[in-house]
């Protein structure tokens, strides 16, 4: 563990030195109203587990350190009219957002692969702008991921954002198994720099071609395949209904955020299964900056000082997957976080996660120490 922490802070020192060189990196060119460029996101994570001993004396988790993401995105934009994006993650070897978007007087139309709408923390917060290392328990369990489809967004009504989408039966990673239709409405009665009140409602319906479903979540870190809550394969699933409620308040350096998510699997051969959960979080920028708000999601702050910005954060998340004879388990995670933003491109994160879980007769309450060094451009 000491070597891992030493490596982490070696990367941190390099990031601090590089950030002093400035934030103006030449990653794009502009000619005649057309901008073309490349975006990258690289994250190196350390996960250390404790209090995870099973009744037979073995440990449930293994400590790990590796790259979490190696994302590269190419983009082309024409004024505010047209956007083309192609992205790939070389770490898990998976296609990311790949789409063509067109802005018209009737709204924004987007065709291709992108994230589905139910799940604010996952669908509308960039992977490099998350307050904590990973999304919360209910986000992991309910969010459908990326799908290929067509989306319409309309933001011409003051303080409102309306979205409708239809996703087909396939995606670029050959992961999808059914068509999905979804809707989202966001109301921002307060919307100005450093002061935002966000209220949202989402819903979707997925028709399952393979008549199966599975709901599960990691303990809010990603360098493990172990899930302490997991329904296993649900048989006879005709469709899956997802719903979400979103609320966030940004007031200068303070950000309060929460979400409730539920999933109902309609089954023709067994009682319907319902899983649900929520999270609440708070973060405070100790150095006084405020987070940005764009495209109905909160982004990273811009440090006001050469040595960066510091942020304290806390989150409580709960997920219940016991229903209709399915013993998927219950889990509650409490997380404390510290973030250090070094300019526009580097971020260092530390999370302590205390997990409380039960599934059937097994109770396990591990704790996790997690570190991340991030480069984004």
RODO-2510 file (C-alpha; in nm, 4 decimals, decimal comma):
residues 377
     n   res          X          Y          Z
     1     x     0,0000     0,0000     0,0000
     2     x     0,2870     0,2406     0,0768
     3     x     0,4340     0,1911    -0,2710
     4     x     0,0945     0,2582    -0,4256
     5     x     0,0515     0,5806    -0,2294
     6     x     0,4065     0,6838    -0,3230
     7     x     0,3306     0,6247    -0,6918
     8     x     0,0092     0,8216    -0,6608
     9     x     0,1848     1,1226    -0,5120
    10     x     0,4619     1,0959    -0,7715
    11     x     0,1941     1,1416    -1,0369
    12     x     0,0484     1,4228    -0,8255
    13     x     0,3799     1,6019    -0,8186
    14     x     0,4148     1,5736    -1,1939
    15     x     0,0618     1,7070    -1,2360
    16     x     0,1364     2,0047    -1,0128
    17     x     0,4505     2,0884    -1,2103
    18     x     0,2734     2,0507    -1,5444
    19     x    -0,0194     2,2640    -1,4345
    20     x     0,2162     2,5521    -1,3623
    21     x     0,2947     2,5593    -1,7367
    22     x    -0,0541     2,6948    -1,8071
    23     x    -0,3893     2,5700    -1,9292
    24     x    -0,3699     2,6739    -2,2953
    25     x    -0,3039     2,3387    -2,4624
    26     x    -0,3154     2,3208    -2,8458
    27     x    -0,5675     2,0366    -2,8861
    28     x    -0,7903     2,1961    -3,1518
    29     x    -0,7796     2,4121    -3,4632
    30     x    -1,0410     2,6488    -3,6073
    31     x    -1,0821     2,7432    -3,9734
    32     x    -1,3708     2,9367    -4,1257
    33     x    -1,6180     2,8681    -3,8454
    34     x    -1,5239     2,4986    -3,8256
    35     x    -1,3451     2,3706    -3,5154
    36     x    -1,1777     2,0300    -3,5069
    37     x    -0,9964     1,8779    -3,2132
    38     x    -0,9225     1,5910    -2,9809
    39     x    -1,0235     1,5353    -2,6182
    40     x    -0,8614     1,2906    -2,3804
    41     x    -0,9342     1,1533    -2,0331
    42     x    -0,6829     0,9377    -1,8448
    43     x    -0,7409     0,8183    -1,4885
    44     x    -0,5120     0,6082    -1,2694
    45     x    -0,6826     0,4541    -0,9635
    46     x    -0,5800     0,2814    -0,6412
    47     x    -0,8367     0,0755    -0,4436
    48     x    -0,7495    -0,0665    -0,0997
    49     x    -1,0065    -0,2792     0,0884
    50     x    -1,0364    -0,3667     0,4574
    51     x    -1,2775    -0,5437     0,6975
    52     x    -1,3835    -0,7728     0,4118
    53     x    -1,3115    -1,1125     0,5671
    54     x    -1,5672    -1,3869     0,4955
    55     x    -1,6762    -1,6593     0,7451
    56     x    -1,4235    -1,9025     0,5930
    57     x    -1,1396    -1,6585     0,6625
    58     x    -1,0801    -1,5476     0,3029
    59     x    -1,1048    -1,1902     0,1806
    60     x    -1,3913    -1,0855    -0,0468
    61     x    -1,1953    -0,8170    -0,2320
    62     x    -0,8449    -0,7774    -0,3724
    63     x    -0,6555    -0,4483    -0,3619
    64     x    -0,5922    -0,3088    -0,7075
    65     x    -0,4181    -0,0323    -0,8975
    66     x    -0,4462     0,0340    -1,2701
    67     x    -0,5692     0,2793    -1,5283
    68     x    -0,9429     0,3318    -1,4928
    69     x    -0,9927     0,5126    -1,8226
    70     x    -0,7964     0,5833    -2,1422
    71     x    -1,0538     0,7795    -2,3395
    72     x    -0,9896     0,9588    -2,6683
    73     x    -1,2582     1,1643    -2,8474
    74     x    -1,2370     1,3324    -3,1866
    75     x    -1,4812     1,6113    -3,2620
    76     x    -1,5829     1,8523    -3,5369
    77     x    -1,8068     2,1566    -3,4819
    78     x    -1,9535     2,4060    -3,7258
    79     x    -2,0458     2,7256    -3,5413
    80     x    -2,3488     2,6390    -3,3223
    81     x    -2,5113     2,4357    -3,5987
    82     x    -2,3401     2,0987    -3,6335
    83     x    -2,1383     1,8688    -3,4072
    84     x    -1,9773     1,5337    -3,4870
    85     x    -1,8086     1,3246    -3,2169
    86     x    -1,6319     0,9871    -3,2162
    87     x    -1,4986     0,8379    -2,8900
    88     x    -1,3273     0,5192    -2,7713
    89     x    -1,1971     0,3992    -2,4337
    90     x    -0,8810     0,1908    -2,4758
    91     x    -0,8835     0,0608    -2,1172
    92     x    -1,1978    -0,1584    -2,1176
    93     x    -1,1923    -0,1397    -2,5025
    94     x    -1,5366     0,0051    -2,5510
    95     x    -1,7001     0,2606    -2,7782
    96     x    -1,8093     0,5837    -2,6107
    97     x    -2,0254     0,8654    -2,7508
    98     x    -2,0353     0,8508    -3,1311
    99     x    -2,2951     1,0793    -3,2839
   100     x    -2,3973     1,3590    -3,5170
   101     x    -2,5927     1,6512    -3,3623
   102     x    -2,7782     1,9273    -3,5456
   103     x    -2,9158     2,2455    -3,3849
   104     x    -3,2334     2,3823    -3,5452
   105     x    -3,5105     2,6246    -3,4569
   106     x    -3,7154     2,3226    -3,3510
   107     x    -3,4517     2,1960    -3,1076
   108     x    -3,1336     1,9887    -3,1065
   109     x    -3,1391     1,6521    -3,2800
   110     x    -2,8749     1,3925    -3,2011
   111     x    -2,8313     1,0609    -3,3859
   112     x    -2,5849     0,7897    -3,2841
   113     x    -2,4629     0,6316    -2,9602
   114     x    -2,4814     0,8229    -2,6319
   115     x    -2,5945     0,7787    -2,2722
   116     x    -2,9586     0,7112    -2,1891
   117     x    -3,1523     0,9706    -1,9920
   118     x    -3,2578     0,8087    -1,6624
   119     x    -2,9709     0,8746    -1,4216
   120     x    -2,8622     1,2372    -1,3856
   121     x    -2,5260     1,1640    -1,2263
   122     x    -2,4327     0,9233    -1,5059
   123     x    -2,6126     1,0613    -1,8096
   124     x    -2,5356     1,4330    -1,7678
   125     x    -2,2113     1,4569    -1,5707
   126     x    -1,8900     1,3960    -1,7613
   127     x    -1,6659     1,1135    -1,6379
   128     x    -1,3925     1,3669    -1,5680
   129     x    -1,6198     1,5999    -1,3683
   130     x    -1,7601     1,3645    -1,1041
   131     x    -1,7298     1,4814    -0,7434
   132     x    -1,6523     1,1264    -0,6293
   133     x    -1,4451     0,8592    -0,8005
   134     x    -1,7504     0,6596    -0,9090
   135     x    -2,1240     0,7043    -0,9444
   136     x    -2,3537     0,6114    -0,6577
   137     x    -2,5149     0,2726    -0,5936
   138     x    -2,8564     0,3532    -0,7467
   139     x    -2,6955     0,5127    -1,0531
   140     x    -2,4977     0,1956    -1,1203
   141     x    -2,8012    -0,0254    -1,0721
   142     x    -3,0614     0,1727    -1,2688
   143     x    -2,8740     0,3590    -1,5423
   144     x    -2,9018     0,1749    -1,8736
   145     x    -2,5732     0,2904    -2,0214
   146     x    -2,5078     0,3930    -2,3796
   147     x    -2,7399     0,2960    -2,6632
   148     x    -2,7781     0,3849    -3,0314
   149     x    -3,0749     0,6099    -3,0931
   150     x    -3,2247     0,9470    -3,1798
   151     x    -3,2694     1,2262    -2,9234
   152     x    -3,4574     1,5559    -2,9371
   153     x    -3,3727     1,8346    -2,6903
   154     x    -3,5561     2,1662    -2,6611
   155     x    -3,4263     2,4539    -2,4476
   156     x    -3,6014     2,7554    -2,6034
   157     x    -3,8541     2,7849    -2,3192
   158     x    -3,6935     2,9960    -2,0425
   159     x    -3,5739     2,7836    -1,7466
   160     x    -3,6852     2,4563    -1,9103
   161     x    -3,5092     2,1682    -2,0861
   162     x    -3,7226     1,8988    -2,2525
   163     x    -3,5833     1,5755    -2,3981
   164     x    -3,7288     1,2765    -2,5811
   165     x    -3,5316     0,9802    -2,7117
   166     x    -3,5729     0,6431    -2,8784
   167     x    -3,2960     0,3823    -2,8678
   168     x    -3,2851     0,0758    -3,0903
   169     x    -3,2023    -0,2859    -3,0159
   170     x    -2,8262    -0,2613    -3,0665
   171     x    -2,5294    -0,0538    -2,9606
   172     x    -2,1723    -0,0266    -3,0869
   173     x    -2,0484    -0,2653    -2,8153
   174     x    -2,3141    -0,5303    -2,8937
   175     x    -2,4515    -0,4958    -2,5399
   176     x    -2,8125    -0,3904    -2,5879
   177     x    -3,1033    -0,6354    -2,5826
   178     x    -3,4129    -0,4257    -2,6448
   179     x    -3,5590    -0,0986    -2,7656
   180     x    -3,5998     0,1905    -2,5195
   181     x    -3,8093     0,5072    -2,5251
   182     x    -3,7451     0,7819    -2,2685
   183     x    -3,8376     1,1353    -2,1631
   184     x    -3,6798     1,3980    -1,9387
   185     x    -3,7855     1,7390    -1,8133
   186     x    -3,5592     1,9797    -1,6240
   187     x    -3,6707     2,3039    -1,4589
   188     x    -3,4155     2,5611    -1,3404
   189     x    -3,6033     2,8474    -1,1687
   190     x    -3,2660     2,9912    -1,0632
   191     x    -2,9973     2,9927    -1,3299
   192     x    -2,7047     3,2319    -1,3151
   193     x    -2,3316     3,2106    -1,2591
   194     x    -2,2628     3,0582    -0,9184
   195     x    -2,6340     3,0150    -0,8373
   196     x    -2,8391     2,7259    -0,9804
   197     x    -3,1500     2,5412    -0,8674
   198     x    -3,2032     2,2240    -1,0711
   199     x    -3,5177     2,0070    -1,0589
   200     x    -3,5653     1,7119    -1,2926
   201     x    -3,7898     1,4177    -1,3749
   202     x    -3,7040     1,1236    -1,6040
   203     x    -3,8689     0,8006    -1,7145
   204     x    -3,8014     0,5247    -1,9668
   205     x    -3,9430     0,1967    -2,0927
   206     x    -3,7190    -0,0810    -2,2237
   207     x    -3,8655    -0,3821    -2,4057
   208     x    -3,6393    -0,6800    -2,3430
   209     x    -3,5800    -0,9029    -2,6470
   210     x    -3,3951    -1,1722    -2,4498
   211     x    -3,6599    -1,1812    -2,1713
   212     x    -3,3945    -1,1437    -1,8995
   213     x    -3,2627    -0,8693    -1,6747
   214     x    -3,0039    -0,8158    -1,4027
   215     x    -2,9621    -0,5413    -1,1421
   216     x    -2,6413    -0,4974    -0,9416
   217     x    -2,3832    -0,2447    -0,8193
   218     x    -2,0198    -0,2246    -0,7122
   219     x    -1,9304    -0,0633    -0,3753
   220     x    -1,8687     0,2762    -0,5457
   221     x    -1,5224     0,1851    -0,6761
   222     x    -1,4500     0,0236    -1,0109
   223     x    -1,1311    -0,1835    -0,9819
   224     x    -1,3270    -0,4911    -0,8736
   225     x    -1,5848    -0,7160    -1,0357
   226     x    -1,7385    -0,8016    -0,6964
   227     x    -2,0946    -0,6818    -0,6338
   228     x    -2,2285    -0,7142    -0,2796
   229     x    -2,5838    -0,6590    -0,4099
   230     x    -2,6925    -0,8506    -0,7193
   231     x    -3,0271    -0,9923    -0,8298
   232     x    -2,8677    -1,2466    -1,0601
   233     x    -3,0489    -1,3168    -1,3863
   234     x    -3,4181    -1,2313    -1,3697
   235     x    -3,6168    -1,4602    -1,5989
   236     x    -3,9288    -1,3857    -1,7981
   237     x    -3,8728    -1,0088    -1,8139
   238     x    -4,1005    -0,8475    -2,0706
   239     x    -4,0018    -0,4840    -2,0095
   240     x    -3,8124    -0,2671    -1,7635
   241     x    -3,9535     0,0644    -1,6419
   242     x    -3,7117     0,3212    -1,4993
   243     x    -3,7898     0,6463    -1,3169
   244     x    -3,5799     0,9192    -1,1623
   245     x    -3,6163     1,2387    -0,9596
   246     x    -3,3296     1,4924    -0,9599
   247     x    -3,2562     1,7925    -0,7392
   248     x    -2,9497     2,0117    -0,7082
   249     x    -2,8626     2,3504    -0,5583
   250     x    -2,5448     2,5395    -0,6367
   251     x    -2,4737     2,8398    -0,4142
   252     x    -2,1251     2,9748    -0,4680
   253     x    -1,8771     2,7137    -0,3388
   254     x    -2,1565     2,4904    -0,2025
   255     x    -2,3227     2,2159    -0,4069
   256     x    -2,6074     2,0031    -0,2702
   257     x    -2,7303     1,7219    -0,4911
   258     x    -2,9670     1,4261    -0,4630
   259     x    -3,1495     1,1723    -0,6729
   260     x    -3,4072     0,8958    -0,6325
   261     x    -3,4071     0,6117    -0,8854
   262     x    -3,6289     0,3086    -0,9269
   263     x    -3,6469     0,0154    -1,1661
   264     x    -3,9405    -0,2197    -1,2202
   265     x    -3,8999    -0,5430    -1,4168
   266     x    -4,2355    -0,6552    -1,5526
   267     x    -4,2325    -1,0356    -1,5718
   268     x    -4,4837    -1,2684    -1,7357
   269     x    -4,3681    -1,5821    -1,5497
   270     x    -4,3158    -1,4384    -1,1978
   271     x    -4,4201    -1,1397    -0,9848
   272     x    -4,2828    -0,8039    -1,0948
   273     x    -3,9519    -0,7057    -0,9362
   274     x    -3,8844    -0,3529    -0,8097
   275     x    -3,5475    -0,2158    -0,7026
   276     x    -3,4924     0,1383    -0,5785
   277     x    -3,2379     0,3640    -0,4174
   278     x    -3,1246     0,7176    -0,3578
   279     x    -2,8230     0,9300    -0,2780
   280     x    -2,7641     1,2716    -0,1236
   281     x    -2,4343     1,4564    -0,1465
   282     x    -2,2740     1,7839    -0,0459
   283     x    -1,9499     1,9447    -0,1569
   284     x    -1,7730     2,2635    -0,0533
   285     x    -1,4912     2,4350    -0,2416
   286     x    -1,2626     2,5479     0,0384
   287     x    -1,0854     2,7959    -0,1886
   288     x    -1,4077     2,9783    -0,2791
   289     x    -1,4629     2,8860    -0,6453
   290     x    -1,7955     2,7667    -0,7839
   291     x    -1,8697     2,4758    -1,0156
   292     x    -1,9886     2,5347    -1,3697
   293     x    -2,3346     2,4296    -1,4937
   294     x    -2,3835     2,3325    -1,8575
   295     x    -2,6137     2,0973    -2,0478
   296     x    -2,8085     2,0294    -1,7234
   297     x    -2,5019     1,8961    -1,5432
   298     x    -2,2411     2,0362    -1,3037
   299     x    -1,8792     2,0548    -1,4181
   300     x    -1,5380     2,1009    -1,2594
   301     x    -1,4487     2,4426    -1,1115
   302     x    -1,1855     2,6693    -1,2623
   303     x    -0,9180     2,7272    -0,9930
   304     x    -0,8624     3,0930    -0,9090
   305     x    -0,5075     3,0346    -0,7822
   306     x    -0,1970     2,8931    -0,9412
   307     x    -0,1723     2,6110    -0,6887
   308     x    -0,5287     2,4975    -0,7566
   309     x    -0,8571     2,4536    -0,5735
   310     x    -0,9533     2,2186    -0,2882
   311     x    -1,2942     2,0596    -0,2335
   312     x    -1,4435     1,8575     0,0532
   313     x    -1,7360     1,6258    -0,0239
   314     x    -1,9647     1,3740     0,1444
   315     x    -2,2238     1,1331     0,0050
   316     x    -2,4713     0,8837     0,1448
   317     x    -2,6256     0,6270    -0,0897
   318     x    -2,8705     0,3397    -0,0371
   319     x    -2,9950     0,0610    -0,2636
   320     x    -3,2586    -0,2079    -0,1967
   321     x    -3,2741    -0,5100    -0,4314
   322     x    -3,4922    -0,7365    -0,2150
   323     x    -3,8379    -0,7779    -0,3663
   324     x    -4,0863    -1,0356    -0,4975
   325     x    -3,8856    -1,3313    -0,3690
   326     x    -3,5576    -1,2001    -0,5158
   327     x    -3,2808    -1,1647    -0,2566
   328     x    -3,0592    -0,9168    -0,4368
   329     x    -2,9534    -0,7595    -0,1081
   330     x    -2,9380    -0,4154     0,0513
   331     x    -2,6410    -0,1815     0,0667
   332     x    -2,5651     0,1581     0,2179
   333     x    -2,2441     0,3463     0,1375
   334     x    -2,1116     0,6515     0,3225
   335     x    -1,8315     0,8372     0,1411
   336     x    -1,5943     1,1187     0,2353
   337     x    -1,3963     1,2826    -0,0419
   338     x    -1,1181     1,5344    -0,0967
   339     x    -1,0463     1,6794    -0,4426
   340     x    -0,7543     1,8908    -0,5595
   341     x    -0,8010     2,0680    -0,8945
   342     x    -0,4698     2,1712    -1,0505
   343     x    -0,5581     2,3985    -1,3406
   344     x    -0,7947     2,2896    -1,6159
   345     x    -0,6330     1,9535    -1,6891
   346     x    -0,5306     1,7793    -1,3660
   347     x    -0,7345     1,6548    -1,0750
   348     x    -0,6405     1,4427    -0,7738
   349     x    -0,9102     1,2645    -0,5719
   350     x    -0,9211     1,0692    -0,2458
   351     x    -1,2291     0,8804    -0,1205
   352     x    -1,2972     0,6863     0,1967
   353     x    -1,6033     0,4620     0,1612
   354     x    -1,7702     0,2748     0,4452
   355     x    -1,9966    -0,0007     0,3154
   356     x    -2,2838    -0,1719     0,4985
   357     x    -2,4353    -0,4640     0,3079
   358     x    -2,6538    -0,7689     0,3574
   359     x    -2,7621    -1,0338     0,1095
   360     x    -2,9487    -1,3334     0,2400
   361     x    -2,7653    -1,4524     0,5517
   362     x    -2,4358    -1,2842     0,4598
   363     x    -2,3527    -0,9468     0,6123
   364     x    -2,0360    -0,7677     0,5087
   365     x    -1,9280    -0,4157     0,6083
   366     x    -1,5968    -0,3407     0,4371
   367     x    -1,4241    -0,0066     0,4038
   368     x    -1,2432     0,1203     0,0958
   369     x    -0,9603     0,3695     0,0485
   370     x    -0,9557     0,4971    -0,3106
   371     x    -0,7201     0,7405    -0,4870
   372     x    -0,7239     0,8802    -0,8405
   373     x    -0,4891     1,0906    -1,0519
   374     x    -0,6618     1,2379    -1,3578
   375     x    -0,5435     1,4068    -1,6753
   376     x    -0,8069     1,5619    -1,9026
   377     x    -0,7776     1,7852    -2,2064
***
